[in-house]
Amino acid sequence: MTLTELRYIVTLAQEQHFGHAAERCHVSQPTLSVGVKKLEEELGVMIFERSKSAVRVTPIGERIVAQAQKVLEEALGIRELASAGKNQLAAPLKVGAIYTIGPYLFPHLVPQLHRVAPEMPLYIEENLTHVLRDKLRNGELDAIIIALPFQEPDVLTKTLYDEPFSLLLPASHPWAKRDAVTLDELDDSKLLLLGEGHCFRDQVLEACPTLQKGDQQHRQTTVESSSLETIRHMVASGIGMTVLPMSAADDRYYSSDLLVTKPFKTPAPYRTVAVAWRASFPRPKAIELLSDSIRLCSVGQPPQ
């Protein structure tokens, strides 16, 4: 039994004429007749009642033809699925990002992707690196946007951009009048950091060696928060200052008479942002387009 033979009997049942059915199937009449006969012999029943003047479907033939129609429709559905699979940009993409990247990247990334791949909407999740890592491994996410270093077996990474850090401080602070600040000065003032588990916290501590010289008791860090936005509000209230990635540095909520952003003197600290995905992920074109779109709409710089 083949799909071709099923198509023959469905068409013959519709036309009730061997010549017309053969013409619709783009085969000769003998070819169609042999195919129908072969299927009847395989099934052991007569699907059609033949006479010199007409072709009629038998009662059992009607049921067989109806089932054959369903099989042909399902086969067409399989072809359509395969066709859609060839278009790697025609299905949702599940993307995760760490908390210090997602809120500042996605408002620019989503409209950019919508323009270039309207049939590829994003499922978005923000979380800590280790949670995103696990969800990437088990298939809950297709790609994750993280800060390097990041290593995982059978996972590929592509460097996207380097993002400098900047200093956010109250406008009343004496440093607000400076053009830039040096890293080794941060030990002299209160510094607000993200809590344990955030890789950006570790990157700030690594970039500012003076913060690690003293013991924990004598550090000037007074608050550890779960989000950069919460820290921004506390800086605006005057509690202290913080280090932000460039993408989060604009003072979106407060005027310049409350908050001021200052760059660091060269060499300025920075983080390297990358996208990671499973090596077995079957839509490399989607990852490529995602990477290109992130680079296009990010505020970072080409990797150093």
Buried (B, 14 or more C-beta within 10 A) or exposed (E): EEEEBBBBBBBBBBBEBBEBBBBBBEBEBEBBBBBBBBBBEEEEEEBBEEEEEEBEBBEEBEEBBEEBBEBBEEEEEEEEEEEEEEBBBBBEBBBBBBBBBBBBBBEBBBEBBBEEBEEBEBEBBBBBBEBBBEBBBEEBBBBBBBBBEBEBEEBBBBBBBBBBBBBBBBBEBEBBEBEEBEBEBBBEBBBBBBEEEBBBBBBBBEBBEBBEEEEEEEBBBEBEBEBBEEBBBBBBEEBBBBBBBBBBBEBEEBEEEBBBBBBBBEEBBBBBBBBBBBEEBEBEEBBBBBBBBBBEBBBBEEEE
